Amino acid sequence: MSTNTNSITVKQATNSRLPDVDFDNLTFGSTFTDHMFMCDFKNGVWQDATVLPYGNLSISPAAKVFHYGQAVFEGMKAFKDENGKVFLFRPEENLERINKSSKRMAIPEFPRDLFFDALHKLLALDKGWIQGGVGNSLYIRPFVMATQVGVSASPADEYKFMILMSPVKAYYTGDVKVVIATKYSRSADGGVGAAKAAGNYGAQFFPTNLAREKGFQQVIWTDSNEHKYLEEAGTMNVFFRINDTLITAPTSDRILDGVTRKSVLALAERDGIKTDVRRLTVTELIEAAKAGTLKEIFGSGTAAVISPVSAFGYNEDVFELEKPSDSFATKFKKELMDIQYNRAEDTFNWRYPIV
């Protein structure tokens, strides 16, 4: 995608809000750093790339994002090691995926060089917002939305690409209970399930609220045709350990190609753990739970990294899971975080140094 600028204008904040932040009491994704990035797509090119102080936008109520949902986003993190160096984790994957999501939603793709230049400038300015220590990180939210004014049902020809950054601690602090979906679906064949489209997540909130009313924190989504196959867990990819085989659903146009998911599969291969990327049925899962061969279920995603499941429900039955002494979830979480925080050799070249 072309751009009519070779540089990013930087407008630095006069006063930092950093001294006022209580880093011990952060609500995930609600506190934002001093700066953000903004770039507009007009007349067929990306232009006016700017790093500026974090603040509100002025946008027309007739902007097409509000009426037709042309909006996609990404989630990524920056980590600080013991020496104060800052790293991203597999950022090329995030750029590739937001452009894949954009293409599916008829949004122009964003230039690679401009994306990484923006990240470097933002993180250099707001490095102090990245706290050291395992569990602390800077959550980075790139997103793009349709800003063209008009309510005609057609793709917009003007967009705004932005990057926000938020200091965070752990997303989930404990194991979660999940319920298997038997009515509602996350996505359908031929739909936008593989895209990080904003509407995908908005549509999950209602069935998730119903699950919470029954004492579950998340939903394990099943296929929309028969509710027979297990696909994702909440906003995460999901893994099942039956005996010592790690099973996860193959990616498709319904299932997000998660960065953490593919990292877990790579670690498992390195560690000699058998993996099986295939469709797993609800019936198989319940049979394994009853037979005692279901050892673990865990979700994987950027926000939570690895989120173990302590129990799952199906119809009126609830199956409790005891964490095994050789937990794969614990193992992979440690291995991933050791790479992210520069505490272990990165044989995969996943770390991307910033400052």
N, C-alpha and C positions, 0 to 999 in steps of 0.2 A: 504494500500500500504506500502510495506516495505521500510526501509531506513537503510543505513549502518553507520549512525552517530547519536550520542546521544546529540550532542551539535552543536551550531552555532558559527562559527568563526567570530569574530568582528574585522574589520579593520577601525578604526576611522579616520575621515577626519582631516587633520592637521589644516586647517583653515576653519572657518565657513563663508558661504556666507550670513548668516542671516542679518548682519548689512547693507548690500547693498540693501535689498529688500524694495520696496515701497509698503507697505501693503494697502495703500489707492487707488492704481492704479494697481490692479491685473487683468490680462486677464485669464479667467478660464482655468486651466489646462496647463499653459505654464511656470510656475515657479516651480522648484522642490527643495525639501529639500536636506540637505547635504548627506544623506545616502539612500541606496536602498538595497533590499534583492535579492539574486540570489541563485538558487539551480538547479543542473543538474540531469536529469534522464538518466542513462547509465547502461547497463548490467542488466536491470530489477529492479534497485533500485534508489531511490532518494539519492543524495550524494553531498558532498562539499557545504553544506549550509553555506552561508556567508553573513554577513552585511558588506557593503563596501561603500566607497565614491561614490556618484552619478557621473556617467560618461558614455561615449560611449562604445558600444560593438564592438568587432571584430567578424564578422560572415560571413561564406562562402556565396557567391551569389547562390550557389547550395543548400542551406538549404531548406528543403521541405516546410517550412512555406511560402516561396515566390512563390512556384509553385502550391501547393495544398491547401493552406489556413488553415492549421491546427493551429488555434489560437483562444483562448477564453479569456475572461477577466471578471472582476467584478468591481463594483463601490461601495465604502463605505466611511464613514466619521468618523473623530474623532472630538469631541467637548470639549471645555474647559468651566467649570462653573465659577461662580463668585469667588470661592475660589481657582481657579487654578487647580482643579482636572480634569482629562481627561477621557472621556468616548467614547466608540464605541456604535453604535446603531444596535442591533440584528446581530452581526457578524457571529453567527452560521448559519444564513440564507445565508449569502454570501458564506461561505465555502461550504455549502451543494449545492448551486446553481452552483458554479464554477466546482465542481466535477460532477454535473449532466451535465453541458455543456461539460465538458471534455469527459465524457463517450459517449455522442452523437457524438463527433468528433474523437473518437477512440484514445483519449489521456489518459494516466494513471492518476488516481486520486491522489490528494495530501494529505499527512497525516495531521490529525487535530492538533496533538500536535506541529508539526513543524510549521504549519501555525500560531498558536497563539503565539508560542515562538518568531517567526520572528516579529510579530506585536508588541509584548511587547518590544523587543529590539530596534526596529526602533523608536517607539514612546518615549521611554525613552531617546534615543539619540537626537531626534529632537523635543522634547516637546516645545522648544522655538518658533518653527515655527507655533504653534497653537495659534492664536490670540483669546483673549477673546472677548465677546460681541456677541449678537444675530446677526446671518447672517454670522459670520466668522466661518470657520471650516477648517479642513485639509482633502482634498479629497485623498482617498487611492485607488490605482489602482493595484490590483493583476492581473497578466496575465500569460499565458503559451503559448509557441510556439514550433513548431517542428524545431529542429536544425540539424537533421541528414543530411549529405551531400549526394545528389543523386537526380536525377530527374525521377526515376521510380515511376509510379503511384501506390503507396502503402503507408500505414500508416508508419510514422517514428518510429524508435526505440530509438531515443534520443530527449530530450526536455529540455527546460529551463523555470523554474518557477521564476517569479520576482514580486517584490512589489515596486512601486514608490509612493511617497507622494507629494502632491502639495497644498500649502495654497490657499484658495479660498474665494470669497465672493459670493453673490447670483448669480445663473446661469442666470436666467431671471429677469429683473428688473421691468417688467410690464406685462400686459395681452397680450395674443398672438391671432392672427387671423389664423384660420386653414381652409384648403380646403379638402373636402372629395374626396378621390381617386376614380376615375372611370375607370382607365386604369392600372396603376402600382400597384403591390402588394408588401407587406413587406415579406410575407412568404406564404407557401402553406401546405396543408395537407400532413403529412408524412415528412415534411422538418425539418429545424433546427430553426424555429421561436422561440421555447421555450428555446433555448440555446443562451447565450451571445457570439455568434460566431462573429469574427471580420467582416466576409463578409456580415453578416446581415446589418450592419451599413453602410458599403461602398456602398451597393446596394441602400440605401435610398437617397444618396446624389443627384443623378440626378433628380428624381421626386421632391425632396424638392427644388432644384434650380429652377425648372419650376414653382413651387408654389410661390416662392419668386418673380419671374418675374411678377407675377400677384398681388403682394401686400400681400401675406400670408407668415407667418413665418414657419408654419409646415403643415404637412399632417395628416389627420385622415385616417388611413389605413382601407380598407375594405377587405372582404374575396376574395381570388383569383378566386373562382369559378364563382360567380355571381356579385361581388361588391355590395352585398345586405346588408351585416351585418357589423356593426361598431366594430372595434377591438382594435386598439391602436392609439395614437396620437404622431407623431414624434418618439422619442425614449422613450416615456412614456406610461404607462397604462392610460386609459381614463375613466372618470366617467361622467354620465349624470344625472342631477336632473330634473325629471319630476314631477310636483307638489311637494310633499315632500318625494318622493321615490328616493333613490340613486341607479342608475343602472350601472353595469359594466359587461363587457364580461367575461364569465368563462375562466379560463386558459385551454390551450390545447397544442398540439404540434406546434401550430402557435403563441401562445401568451405567453409572458414572465410572469413568476410567480413573480411579482414585490414585493419587501420587503415593499415599501411604500404603495402599493396597499393593501396588506393584513393587514397592520397597520391601514389604513383608514377604512377598513371594520370592524376591531375589535373596533375601536373608535366609529364608528357609532352604532354598536350593544350595546356598553356600554352606549352611550348617548340616546338610545331609538329612533334612526333614522331608518326608514324602509329601508332595502336594498333589491335589486333584482339582483342576479347574473344570468344573462341570455343574450342571443343574442338579440341585439337591431337593428332593421332595419333602413336603411336610410329613408324609407318612414315614419316610426313612428316618427323619429326625426323631420322631416320637418313638419309633421302634428302637432306635439306638439309645434313647433316654431310658426306656423301660428295661433294656438289656444291660445297661450300665456301661455301654461302650462310648457314649457321648461324654467326652471328657471336658470340653470347653466350647464356649461361644464367645467371640469378642468382635467388637466393631473397630474399624480403622478409619482415621481421618485426620486432617490437619489440626483441627481445634483440639481434639482429645488425644491424638496420637493412637493409643490403644485403649479401648474401653471394655473391660470384662463384663460379661453378663452373668448374673447370679441366679436368675430364674427366668423361665419363659412360660407364657400361658397360651393355651389353644382351646377355643370354645370354653368349657367350664373347668378344664384341667390346668393345673400349675405344676411344672417340673422344676425342682430345685437342683442347682448344680454346685457341687463342692469344688473349690479351687484345688487342682492337683498340686502336689509338691514340685513337680517339674513343669509348671505352667508355661505354655507357649506364649500366652499374652504377656506375662511378666518378662520373659526372655526377650521377646521382640521389642517391647517398649524400651527396655534397658539398652539393647543394641542400637536401636534407632536414635535414642537420646544421646548415647555416647558419641555417635557420629555427628549429630546436630550441634552438640556443645564442644566439639573438638576434643573429646576425651579418649577417642579411639582412632586407629588408623582407618582412613576412608578409602578402602580398596575399590569402591565403586565410582569415586570422583563425584559424589553427590553434593559435597560442600562447595559453596560458591562464596569466596571471600569478598568482603565489601570494604571495610575500613579497619 
